[in-house]
Amino acid sequence: MNKILASHPDLIKKFGYLILGLAVAIIFFIDYFLVLRPQLRAFSSLGAKASGFTKDIKETRLNLNRIDSLKAEILTSQEKLGKAERSILPTADTAVITQHLLQLAEQYEVQVNQMTPAKESEAIVLKSDQGEYLGLPIVIDAEGGYHNIGLFFDHIENDETFMSIQSFQIAHNPRTIKKHLLTMTVMVFVLKKDQK
């Protein structure tokens, strides 16, 4: 065998290349199946996690940018809540409410013939730490022109004191054509504080 190999140096060279190629192929397969393939799986799972992280980072950036607008919304809501709390009078101030309604009617030239707080129809609207918020209906019999009644309604609905028109009825006034008869119920919201 040595004689054959010695007489053909090209054959030795080719045989060496063949052994070297086989060794490289075996090393490649061993490296791929034992080392590289598990690492590729790990990298692909890391890629999925990294894309999840990218999404989370974008969402976090959006949320950080929204913080200022959310703070502004909170401040606005707190101001509205404070204004609403200031516009709800304590129950002891029912006389103040009726006086206020009389002044509004006078301001818009609506003549009040009778004003009656309907205490028996008073209802609890909300309970809180401060006490009970009650809806107190006030029945008003009055007369005035359509325009004046409309202005009176508008002022009641937009007044600082928290109240709204629950119902109304406008009828023909047999005594004059300039003024109409008005019967209305104004719901005024008051706070009945807890007794401690």
Secondary structure as GFF3:
##gff-version 3
##sequence-region A 1 196
A	DSSP	alpha_helix	2	7	.	.	.	ID=ss1
A	DSSP	alpha_helix	9	30	.	.	.	ID=ss2
A	DSSP	pi_helix	31	36	.	.	.	ID=ss3
A	DSSP	alpha_helix	37	87	.	.	.	ID=ss4
A	DSSP	beta_strand	89	90	.	.	.	ID=ss5
A	DSSP	three_ten_helix	91	93	.	.	.	ID=ss6
A	DSSP	alpha_helix	94	107	.	.	.	ID=ss7
A	DSSP	beta_strand	111	117	.	.	.	ID=ss8
A	DSSP	three_ten_helix	119	121	.	.	.	ID=ss9
A	DSSP	beta_strand	123	127	.	.	.	ID=ss10
A	DSSP	beta_strand	131	144	.	.	.	ID=ss11
A	DSSP	alpha_helix	146	157	.	.	.	ID=ss12
A	DSSP	beta_strand	163	171	.	.	.	ID=ss13
A	DSSP	beta_strand	180	193	.	.	.	ID=ss14
###
